[in-house]
Amino acid sequence: MTIGQSQGTLGSQHHDETFDLLRGCHQILEAALPADCLRVEHVYGHNSDPWNDLAYHLAKREATTGFLLPRGELNVQFWRPLLPYLWMLFGHQYGMPEHCDRGLIIPAPSLPAPFAPKTSSKPDALVEIHLTLSLATANVLSLYHRPDGHAGKVNYLREQFISHGLNFLGLQETRSSAGASLVHHVYRLCSGSNKGHHRVELWCNLKQPYGYIKGRPQYLRQSDFAVVYYDDTRLLTKIDASLHQFWVMVFHAPQSGQPQRLREQWWEVTHQLLLDHQVQADHLYVCADANAAPGPGDGRHVFEEASSTSTSTPLLQHFLSTFDMCLPSTSTIHTGPRHAWVRPDGSTSHLIDYVMVPAAQFQACSHSQLLEHLDLANQTTDHTATGVELSWWTTVQNREVSHDEVGLRFDRNKIKDGNLSQMLGNFHVASWSTDVERQTHDLTNHIHATLQAGCRRDPSQPKKEYVSPFAWELRRQKLFHRKHLKTARALLARETMARIFHAWQGAEGEHCQCSFDYGTTLRCGLFKHYAGFRMTSWGLKKHLEKEKAFKISEVVASFDASTAASEIQHKMKGFMGSTNKLRQGLAPLPAVRSQNGSPCASAPEVLNRWIQFFADMEGGTRVTQNELHDSWVQSLADMSSSTCQIAVADIPSLCQLEAACRRVKAGKADGPDRVPSEVCKFYPKETAKLLYGLLLKLVTHGHEPLIHKGGTVVPIWKGKLAKDTCAAFRSILL
């Protein structure tokens, strides 16, 4: 334990002067000696070892009778307060200032360079980009409410959504409350139910590229979304991505059994909704359960000539023609069966679920099919998800891709056991004269590079929290029985048709008996696979419901008497949610009304509305990044002093900074520099040395990096008023 404390790998429950002196002595030796010239070992004493006892006896005798071991003239009382700081004399590698006979020379560091916005070397040049969008739609009957909804269903669907590589998934009849969530990089927007009925959702995989520019994948961000309108059957969202701006609508139209006037009124409201929000038809994609057959083809909106019709077909075709949209599932690019809905008794199937795309973009549709391997976790063979993929090339103005857009790829959970000490320590901190902006930039890049090299993500490792391999095996069996059920029903229908024609021709005898025997075999197969489908569906449902409880019990079993309450709360938060009643449940939708009460129609408009609202609340003034940087540099110049005298004992020691880093809680939200708190928590010795020079400039001259000032304003709902009103929120600064 003593060796660990001296080397900085172990802390102390009571941080007293003895610990500071022990750690300070080791810091001096570590800074002054080369890395391979210092080794700390445990010295055993008074354990009846003959050689140790002999050495101790001779040393004690020589000290009392001889002249070879004179007592040194060392005033420990003088050096005691200085020992924790003496390492600074040899700490040039960590950005320590030069020293003289009177102390350390600490002139004011250089001022940061003027703000230089990142601009492309060829701002007017156009570059080709490859855009790819994949959308799917499915009616899930229910996510939570029984009998079709149950615990674990959302996670089960989410993992399948990710594994299918889809960008968007529109869901109907989810029957849950309004809000938004971000789990496993899947952004979920929920419109809200009407007394437990209906409700639609839009899911987006933020880790699935929507395009490529110069070979680099481009991803959507949570800040790109703005919900313009939502009710229990409609959800209209505007996505303002950097390369492509478009609209995605999810709706669930009334069933054909509803009164004609009610259905007409619903479609009229949907028409007017898109017109009022000035939705560009050539940038609109719709995931719909239209409850209407496509009807006869016209070559532009519906492509199949012999499509069936229903009472709501004219309403659907009027919608398609008004907004010039088409149904790829009725075209020749569609692969496999088309009918996405099967009657509960399996007697008939129909095409009523669609992914609609602009007719002008039909040539960009590269694939369309039913996603029969996307199991909706229902007990019946009701709906099947249908998907469409689009791929096209276009040109945009050339621009530089920022470091934030490229993204950092490391596994945060591996930091604790990543053995990053050597990589973190293998860095030469900038000299004392370097400005804090450049020093912070280099230090942050070094930490990011270390994390990406030492904590790489394993692409083969499943990113599932509640879905176990046994659940995937049940899913495979369920899909197997469902496939054979579908095949057997098709064969039985064909055989029935054949028997009708043979009876029409008057054929009797052996053929009729063979047909009867074959039909009996098919019916036996139907019974077998239906029983297997029901059993595996029921088993999968029960397993998903219990899987969360199993995971909770595993986490609880890892706690002991020494586990801190904060750690328990942090580990249980993924299961129980926030303890703050105002933050329980789903977060508010990204839907905000402007000052005149109209919905904000884009993500930039939403952002500007929040900025202006909080600026008015705090009495602030909005400035450009250039103005903010220039003001910050001027404040540094005003605070800089040509002379600065400060006693070294008035400065926190390196040992104290290590203790502060060790106290940082793991799992805290990242700051603007995107350095996770686990780096400080699990590597306090290395992190403290990297930060000490930067903090010393702050203490002596007030030079604080701009990236460490301020933070991100997050709105928190007050618990009253509508959630699309800014006045219903207060702000916190992270």
URTASUL-V89824 format. One line per field, one symbol per residue. ss: DSSP state (a for helix, b for strand, c for the rest). psi: psi as a letter, one per 40 degrees, with the letter a starting at -180 (. if undefined). burial: 1 if it has 9 or more other C-alpha atoms within 8 Angstrom, else 0. Layout:
BEGIN
ss=???
psi=???
burial=???
END
This chain:
BEGIN
ss=caaaaaacccccccccaaaaaaaaaaaaaaaaccaaaccccccccccccaaaaaaaaaaaaaaaaccccccccccaaaaaccaaaaaaaacaaaccccbbccbbcccccccccccccccccccccbbbbbbbbbbbbbbcccccccccccccaaaaaaaaaaaccccbbbbbccccccbbbbbccbbbbbcccbccbccbbbbbbcccccbbbccbbbcccaaabbbbbbcccbbbbbbbccccbbbbbbbbcccccccaaaaaaaaaaaaaaaaaccccaaabbbbbbcccccccccccccccccccccccaaaaaaaaaaccbbbaaacccbbcccccbbccccccbbccbbbbbbaaaaaabbbbbbbcccccccccccbcbbbbbbbbbbbbbcccccaaaacccccaaaccccccaaaaaccccccccccaaaaaaaaaaaaaaaaaaaccccccccccccccaaaaaaaaaaaaaaaaaaaaaaaaaaaaaaaaaaaaaccccaaaaaaaaaaaaaaaaaaaaaaaaaaaaaaaaaaaaaaaaaaaaaaaacccccccaaaaaaaaaaaaccccaaacccbcccccbcccccbcccaaaaaaaaaaaaaaaaccccccaaaaaaaaaaaaaaaccccccccaaacccaaaaaaaaaccccccccccccccaaaaaacaaaaaaaaaaaaaaaaaaccccaaaccccbbbbbccccccccaaabbbbbc
psi=ddddddeeeiahdhgaddddddddddddddddiideehhhihhhifffhddddddddddddddddaeegihighgdddededdeeddddefddffiiiiaeeaihgihiiiiiihhihiidgdeihihihhhhhiiiihediddhiediiiedddddddddddefidihhhifdfiiiaiihhfehhhhhdiigfeibhiihihheehieihhfehihiiideeihhdiiaeeihhhhhgidehhiihhhihiiideiidddddddddddddddddefhhdefhhhhigefhidaiieeddhdhdfiiiideddddddddddefiigdeeieehhaidhehhideediiihehihhihdeeddeheihihgeeghefieigcihihihhihiiiiihiihhiddddihgihdeeddfefeddddeghhiiideiiddddddddddddddddddefiihdehhghdehiddddddddddddddddddddddddddddddddddddeehabddddddddddddddddddddddddddddddddddddedddddddddddeiadehidddddddedddeaiehdeeiaiiiifhiiadeeiiheidddddddddddddddefihhiiddddddddddddddeiidhhhhhdeehhidddddddddehhieiiiadefhidddddefdddddddedddddddddefhhiddeiaahhhhhheeiiieehdeeiiiih.
burial=00111111010000000011111111111111000001000000000000011000000011100000000000000000011111101111111111100000011110110000000000100011111111111111111110011101101111111100011111111111111110000111111110001111111111011111100011110001111111111111111110001111111111010000001101100010010000101111111111111111100011110010110110111011100111111110111001111110010011111111111011001111111001101100111111111110000111000000000001100010000100010000111101111111001101110111011100000000011000110110111011011001101100100010011000100001001000100110110011011101111110111011001100100010000000010101100010000011010111111100001111101100110111100000000000011101100100110001000000000110111011010000011000111111111111111101111011111111100100100001100000111101111000
END
